[in-house]
Amino acid sequence: MSYSTNTNPNPEARSRILGETAKIGWGELQRFFAAGHAVAVVPELDLVEVAYQMSQDNDQLVAEWLASGRVRGVSDAQAIEWLAANALMWTVVIRPWVLVQPVISKQ
């Protein structure tokens, strides 16, 4: 399933978001999870694109991702699993949310 972006793309905003992404261990993100601000993005989606669409208030697209479960609040079970695995996450902040996506190692 492809997704549409806003009709007036903003490459500067996307570049800014890309520049604000970071790899962080899940253990360091616990306070955001505890506050209910950690949002998981499935690996099939582009984290920067999701962050951009959220920052642009593209409610329809974000609602589609939420309804499909491709973007969702981090569950307790997922948080425990990531903590036990010492998972490394790609992260970006779109206030008040911290979007997280597991780093997939290529082997």
N, C-alpha and C positions, 0 to 999 in steps of 0.2 A: 504494500500500500504506500503510495507516495503521499506526500503532504505538501500543501501549498504554503507559501510564505506571503508576507505582506506584499502588496503590489508596488510599494515604494521601498525596496531594500536599502538598508543603510550599511554599507561596507565598513564605515568608520566604527559604528557601534559593534559590529561583529568582531572587528579587529581588537577593539578595546576589551571585549569579553574574552576573546582568545588569550589576550595578554594577561588576563586576571585568573586564568585557570592554573591549578597547581596539583601536584601529586602529594597527597597527605595520607598518612596511616589512619585507618578507621579509629584507632584508639584516641587520636588527637581530636576527633570529631564528636566524641561522646557528649560533650556539653550541648552541642546543637541538637543531637538526637534527643537528649533528655528534655530539652525545651520544646520539642515537637517541630523543629525547623529543618530537619534533614529530609531531603526528598531524593528518592532513588530514581535514576534514569536507566532504562535497560540499555545494554551495550549496542543494540541494533539502531538506536537513535544517536544522532550527533549531539553531544552535550552542549556545544556552543550554540547550535541551532535552537535547542530547547530553551537555553538561557535567554537567547535573543528574543524568541517568541514570547516568553514570559515577561521580559522587560518591555516589550511593545504592547503588552496587555492584549495579546491575541487570544481572547477567552475561548473562542470556538475551537481553535486547534488544541489549546491546552486541555480543554474539556474532553476532546476526543482522546488525547493521550491518557488522561486520568481514567476515563471510562474503560479503556482497553487494558489498563494496568501497566502501560509502558512507562508512565510517570506516576509515582505513588509515594506516600509517606513511608519511611523505613519502618518495617515491623519489628517487634521485639525479637522474634526468631531470627530475622535477617541480621539484626544488630549483634546478637549473640554469636551467630555464625561468623560474621566478619571479624568480630573481636577475637574469637578463638583462632582464626586463621591469620591474624595480624594483617588483614587485607590492606592493600594499597589502593587508594581511590583517586580518580580524577575529580576535582572539585571546582566549583565556581559559585560565588555568592550573587544572588539576585534577591536583595533584601525583601522580606525577612528570611528568605529561604537560602539554604546551602544545598545546592544540587550535587549529588554524588553519583559516581559511576565507577564500578570496579575496573582497575587496570587489568587488561587481558594480556598476559604474557604470550609472546609468539615463540613457539618452540619448534 
